[in-house]
């Protein structure tokens, strides 16, 4: 008879595939703060931009630096200028 030993299962790490500004990232944490999400791209998303979670069919959520976001596959985020000044850089002729 064959002797079968139970192998200790390798610790399988959970990972999540997310997108920030259309760039793909793989994260292993179950949750990240807004500040941690901002640091994933290189260069990091600066304080002059806001970070939003895409909500399909709904209103996108602004993510503060301290806010904790539970990770799941397919999460999408985008950054946008914190202040939009329409017409600020337009020259008059």
N, C-alpha and C positions, 0 to 999 in steps of 0.2 A: 504494500500500500504506500502511496506517495505521501510524504510528509509536507503538508502545506502550512507555512507559517503566515500568520497575519502580519502583513507589512504595515507599519504605521503610515497612515496616509500623509502625504506631504501636505503642508499647510497650503491649501489653494487660496491664493489671494483673489479677492473680488476686485474687478476693475470695471470702470465705467468709461464709455466713449462719449465725450461731450464736444461741443464746438463753441469757440469764442471768436467772433468776427470772422466766421467761415473757415477758421483753422481748426483742425482736429487735434484733440488732446485725449490721452488716456490717464485717468486718475485712479488711485487705489483707495483713497479715503472715502468713507461713507458720507461724510459731510465736509464742506469747505465754507469758509467765510468769504464775503465779498472781496476782502483784501487778498486772501489766498488765490481766489479766481483771477483777480487783476494781475497777479504776479506770474501766472502761467505763460502768457505770451512773452516773446522777447522782441523788442523791449516791452516792459510791463506797461499796463494801461495806467496812464498818469492821472493825477488828481483833477486835471482840467477836463476830464471826460467822465460821464456817468456810465454805469454798467446796468444792463437790463437783461432779464430772462425773457425769452420769447415764449409767449402763451398763445398757441395756435387757436384761432377763433375767438381770442379774448384780448384784454388789454395787457400789454407787456408790463412786467413788474420791475421797478427800479430796485436794484440791490445795493444796500449800503455796505460800507466796509465791515461793519460789525455783524451784519446779518449772516446767519448760518443757513446754508442751502443744502438740503438732503440730495445727494447725488443719485442719479438714475441714468441709464443709457438713453442717449438721444437728446439730452438737455442741450439747449442752444442759448447762447448769450451774445449780445452785441454791445459795443460801446458807441457813445454819441457825445458830441461836445456838450459840456455842462451848461453853457450859456450860448444861445443862438441869437445873434444880433442881425436881423434882416437889414440889408442895405448898408451895413457898416462899411464895407470895403468898396462900394460902388462909387465911381467918379461921375460927376455931372459934367456934361459938355456944354 
